């Protein structure tokens, strides 16, 4: 049986070629204790029972002004993003380890036992249940006709959205050692993009499950098993026809979503993830630094190293700001332009944040590992 290990990812950051980025000094940022942005909490709720173990994929999912969360007790809940009011809550009777994937009135989740549930969000009825080969540690991708589920043993399933029947299976040979957790599948047109433990990103046809193109993101390094870990655990981001993807002990790449042609790549290791806006790509590296790179060329613009060693989440774009959480239970706000720290707030005591915050354009939503969901409004201090 394939062995899965949780690795301590504090020993390595790979820096690519090109101009050296400007480094922001933590001392300069925090010297006066008067940061430039005020983070005001607008509401908070006990939304879930929290994350059971490292590797669970239970992020807050924003769809049409509603925040959806699932938890280890098998509950799927929906809250108004603006007010925090509970819209609905349904249970499946088994703890969730991946989800929810949301589309219209359908919520799909996966469990540690490899079971997949599709729930009608209006009635709470379980519409169908399917079986996979291993635990589900990724958010299912829900398309118009196909639901894609990624399992921890290197497989991806395409299930019929209507009935849950299996349409196709993609099985990838994986190394003996890998990081615990898997990247979320992302639907892009008539394909789904999936990163695997063998360092590849595949574009798989939604209709038939064939591989339309694939690209190696991370190559094995060294002869020892530990040196050859090369997962693509970060969820790919598609922006204006370009796919941005990064691997552990690998590269950050910009690719054509249509053909997989590489526009640019640079050596940068990450398992946490990335986000993209019109100008820049933002990435959390494996030492905990946050990078901004030019979206069109991959050139480094800045790097913020104040959170090294604190396991920050993937960055999330919020207007002209970038936000992320960390294992100490803090949310940090950076300037998207130059990476300086604008605000930092502890959202909960004796808690941690492993899922990236979510922005709805007006507020930032944070879900802690103990299940607290909250919304923050960010305003400039000089508007007081």
C-alpha positions in Angstrom: 0.0 0.0 0.0 1.3 3.4 -0.8 2.6 5.3 2.2 1.5 8.9 2.8 3.5 11.1 5.1 3.0 14.6 6.4 6.4 16.3 5.8 7.8 19.2 7.6 8.2 21.8 4.9 10.6 24.3 6.5 13.9 23.4 5.0 13.8 24.4 1.4 12.9 27.3 -0.9 14.0 27.2 -4.6 14.7 30.6 -6.1 14.5 31.0 -9.9 16.6 32.9 -12.3 16.0 36.5 -13.1 16.2 39.7 -11.2 16.4 39.5 -7.4 13.1 40.7 -5.8 13.1 43.4 -3.2 12.8 42.0 0.3 10.6 43.8 2.8 12.0 44.1 6.3 9.7 42.8 9.1 11.3 45.3 11.5 10.4 48.2 9.2 6.8 46.9 8.8 6.1 46.4 12.5 8.4 49.0 14.1 5.7 51.5 15.1 2.8 49.2 15.7 0.6 51.5 13.6 -0.1 49.6 10.4 -1.9 51.2 7.5 -5.1 49.1 7.3 -7.6 48.4 10.0 -9.2 44.9 9.9 -12.7 45.1 11.4 -14.6 41.9 12.2 -18.1 42.2 11.0 -19.5 38.9 12.1 -18.4 35.4 13.3 -20.0 32.0 13.5 -19.2 28.5 14.8 -19.6 27.1 11.3 -18.1 23.6 11.6 -16.5 21.1 13.8 -13.2 21.9 12.2 -10.4 20.0 10.5 -9.6 16.5 11.7 -6.1 16.0 10.4 -3.5 17.8 8.2 -4.4 17.2 4.6 -8.2 17.6 4.8 -9.5 19.9 2.1 -12.4 21.7 3.8 -12.1 25.3 2.6 -14.8 28.0 2.7 -16.3 28.0 -0.8 -17.9 31.2 -2.1 -20.7 30.9 -4.7 -23.2 33.6 -5.5 -22.8 35.5 -2.3 -23.0 32.4 -0.1 -20.1 30.8 1.9 -20.3 27.0 2.0 -18.4 24.8 4.5 -18.3 21.1 5.3 -16.9 19.4 8.4 -15.7 16.1 10.0 -19.2 15.5 11.5 -20.7 15.2 8.0 -22.4 18.6 8.0 -22.6 20.9 5.0 -23.6 24.5 5.9 -24.2 27.7 3.9 -24.0 31.2 5.3 -24.8 34.6 3.7 -21.4 36.1 2.9 -22.6 39.6 3.8 -24.5 39.0 7.1 -23.3 35.6 8.3 -26.9 34.3 8.5 -27.3 30.6 8.2 -29.1 29.7 5.0 -29.2 26.0 5.3 -27.5 23.0 6.9 -27.6 19.3 5.8 -25.9 16.2 7.1 -24.7 13.1 5.3 -24.0 10.9 8.3 -20.3 10.5 7.7 -17.4 12.8 8.3 -16.3 14.9 5.3 -12.6 15.1 4.3 -12.9 16.9 1.0 -15.5 19.5 -0.1 -17.9 20.9 -0.7 -18.0 21.3 -4.4 -20.9 23.6 -5.2 -22.9 24.2 -8.4 -26.4 25.5 -8.5 -28.4 23.4 -6.0 -25.9 20.6 -5.9 -23.3 20.1 -3.1 -20.7 17.2 -3.5 -18.4 16.0 -0.8 -16.0 13.1 -0.2 -15.0 11.1 2.9 -12.1 9.2 4.3 -13.8 6.0 3.4 -13.8 6.9 -0.3 -17.5 7.6 -0.4 -18.9 10.5 -2.5 -22.2 12.1 -1.7 -24.2 14.5 -3.9 -26.8 16.5 -1.9 -29.7 18.7 -3.0 -29.1 22.0 -1.2 -32.8 22.9 -1.3 -34.2 19.7 0.3 -31.1 18.2 2.0 -31.8 14.9 0.2 -28.9 12.8 -0.8 -29.4 12.4 -4.6 -26.7 9.8 -5.1 -23.7 8.1 -3.5 -20.7 6.8 -5.3 -17.6 4.8 -4.3 -14.0 5.7 -4.9 -10.9 3.6 -4.2 -9.4 5.8 -1.4 -9.9 8.8 0.9 -11.0 12.0 -0.8 -8.6 14.9 0.2 -9.7 17.4 -2.4 -12.7 19.5 -3.2 -14.7 17.8 -6.0 -15.1 19.8 -9.2 -18.8 20.0 -10.2 -19.4 20.5 -14.0 -22.6 20.7 -16.0 -22.6 16.9 -16.7 -19.6 15.5 -14.8 -18.4 15.6 -11.2 -14.6 15.0 -10.9 -13.3 13.5 -7.7 -9.6 13.2 -6.8 -8.5 10.4 -4.4 -5.3 10.1 -2.3 -4.1 7.0 -4.2 -3.4 8.9 -7.4 -6.7 8.4 -9.1 -9.3 10.8 -10.6 -12.9 9.8 -11.2 -15.5 11.3 -13.5 -19.0 10.6 -12.2 -22.3 11.5 -13.9 -23.7 14.6 -12.3 -27.3 13.3 -12.5 -26.9 9.8 -11.2 -23.4 9.3 -9.9 -22.5 6.5 -12.3 -18.8 6.3 -13.2 -18.0 7.7 -16.6 -14.2 7.4 -16.5 -11.2 6.8 -14.4 -7.7 8.2 -14.7 -5.0 6.3 -12.7 -1.5 7.7 -12.3 1.5 5.8 -10.9 2.7 7.6 -7.8 5.9 7.5 -5.8 6.4 5.6 -2.6 6.5 8.9 -0.6 4.4 11.9 -1.1 2.9 14.9 0.8 -0.4 14.2 2.5 -3.2 15.9 0.6 -4.0 16.5 -3.0 -4.6 19.5 -5.2 -8.2 20.4 -6.1 -9.3 19.5 -9.6 -10.2 22.7 -11.6 -12.6 22.7 -14.6 -11.5 24.8 -17.5 -13.9 24.6 -20.5 -14.4 21.0 -21.6 -11.3 19.8 -19.5 -10.4 19.3 -15.9 -6.9 20.2 -14.7 -5.4 17.9 -12.1 -2.0 17.9 -10.4 -0.6 14.5 -9.4 2.0 13.1 -7.0 4.3 12.2 -9.9 4.9 15.9 -10.6 2.6 16.2 -13.6 -0.3 18.4 -14.4 -2.8 16.8 -16.7 -5.6 18.3 -18.7 -8.3 15.6 -18.9 -11.3 15.6 -21.2 -14.5 15.9 -19.1 -16.5 13.8 -21.6 -14.3 10.8 -22.0 -11.5 11.0 -19.5 -8.6 11.0 -22.0 -5.5 13.1 -21.4 -5.5 16.0 -23.9 -2.1 17.3 -22.7 0.2 17.0 -19.7 3.2 18.9 -18.4 5.9 18.0 -15.9 5.9 20.6 -13.1 8.3 18.9 -10.7 11.2 16.6 -11.5 12.6 14.1 -8.9 15.8 15.3 -7.3 18.4 12.9 -5.8 18.3 9.2 -5.2 16.6 9.0 -1.7 12.8 8.6 -1.6 12.6 11.8 0.5 14.5 13.8 -2.1 12.2 12.5 -4.9 9.0 13.9 -3.4 7.5 16.1 -6.1 3.8 16.5 -5.6 1.7 19.1 -7.4 -0.6 19.8 -4.4 -1.3 23.4 -5.1 -4.6 24.0 -6.9 -4.0 25.4 -10.5 -5.5 28.8 -11.2 -6.9 29.7 -14.7 -6.8 33.4 -15.6 -7.7 34.8 -19.1 -6.8 31.5 -20.8 -3.6 30.9 -19.0 -3.0 28.2 -16.4 -0.7 29.0 -13.5 0.6 26.0 -11.5 3.4 25.3 -9.0 4.9 22.1 -7.6 6.7 21.0 -4.5 10.5 21.0 -5.2 9.5 22.1 -8.7 8.7 25.0 -10.9 6.1 27.7 -11.2 4.7 27.6 -14.8 2.4 29.7 -16.9 0.7 27.5 -19.6 -1.8 27.7 -22.4 -5.0 26.3 -21.1 -5.9 25.1 -24.6 -2.7 23.2 -25.6 -0.4 23.2 -22.5 2.3 25.2 -24.2 4.7 26.7 -21.6 4.8 30.5 -21.7 7.4 30.8 -18.9 8.6 28.9 -15.9 10.9 29.6 -13.0 12.2 27.5 -10.2 10.1 27.9 -7.1 8.8 25.3 -4.7 5.4 25.4 -3.1 2.7 23.1 -1.8 0.5 25.8 -0.3 -0.7 27.4 -3.5 -1.1 30.6 -5.4 -3.5 33.3 -6.6 -3.5 35.6 -9.6 -4.7 39.1 -10.5 -4.4 41.2 -13.7 -0.8 42.1 -13.1 0.8 39.5 -10.7 1.0 35.9 -9.5 1.2 35.5 -5.8 2.7 32.3 -4.3 3.5 31.0 -0.9 6.9 29.2 -1.0 8.0 26.3 1.2 9.7 28.4 3.7 6.6 30.5 4.2 7.6 33.5 2.2 5.1 35.2 0.0 6.2 36.1 -3.6 4.7 38.4 -6.2 5.8 37.7 -9.8 5.0 39.4 -13.1 2.0 37.5 -14.6 3.3 37.8 -18.1 7.0 37.1 -17.7 7.5 35.4 -14.3 10.0 38.0 -13.1 10.1 38.4 -9.4 8.6 41.7 -8.1 8.8 41.3 -4.3 9.0 38.7 -1.5 7.7 39.1 2.0 9.6 36.8 4.5 8.0 37.9 7.8 6.0 34.7 8.1 8.8 32.2 7.3 8.3 29.0 9.3 4.7 29.8 10.2 3.1 27.7 7.4 1.1 30.5 5.8 -1.8 29.6 3.6 -2.1 30.2 -0.1 -2.4 34.0 -0.7 -5.8 35.4 -1.7 -6.2 38.5 -3.8 -8.5 41.2 -2.3 -8.5 44.3 -4.5 -5.1 46.0 -4.2 -4.3 43.8 -1.3 -3.2 40.2 -0.6 -4.3 38.3 2.5 -3.3 35.0 4.1 -3.6 33.1 7.3 -1.0 31.1 9.3 -0.6 28.4 11.9 -0.7 30.9 14.8 -4.3 32.0 13.9 -3.3 35.3 12.4 -4.5 37.0 9.2 -2.0 39.2 7.5 -2.7 41.8 4.9 0.0 42.9 2.3 0.1 45.5 -0.3 -0.2 43.8 -3.7 2.1 46.4 -5.2 5.2 46.1 -3.0 4.5 43.4 -0.4 4.7 45.7 2.7 2.6 44.6 5.7 -0.6 46.7 5.9 -2.4 44.8 8.8 -2.1 41.8 11.0 -4.8 40.5 13.3 -5.2 37.4 15.5 -8.6 36.0 14.5 -8.8 33.4 17.2 -6.8 32.3 20.3 -5.3 28.8 20.5 -6.3 28.2 16.9 -4.7 27.9 13.4 -5.6 28.7 9.8 -4.7 26.2 7.1 -7.3 27.2 4.5 -6.8 30.3 2.4 -9.1 33.3 3.1 -11.8 34.0 0.6 -12.7 37.5 -0.8 -16.0 38.5 -2.2 -14.7 41.9 -3.2 -16.2 43.7 -0.2 -15.1 41.5 2.7 -12.6 38.8 3.6 -13.8 35.5 5.0 -11.6 33.4 7.2 -12.2 29.8 8.4 -10.1 28.6 11.3 -9.1 24.9 11.8 -11.4 24.8 14.8 -14.4 25.8 12.7 -14.8 29.5 13.3 -16.0 31.4 10.3 -15.7 35.2 10.2 -15.8 38.2 7.9 -13.5 41.2 8.0 -13.8 44.6 6.4 -10.5 46.1 5.5 -10.3 49.9 5.6 -7.4 52.4 5.4 -6.4 53.8 8.8 -6.4 57.4 7.5 -10.1 57.2 7.0 -10.8 57.2 10.7 
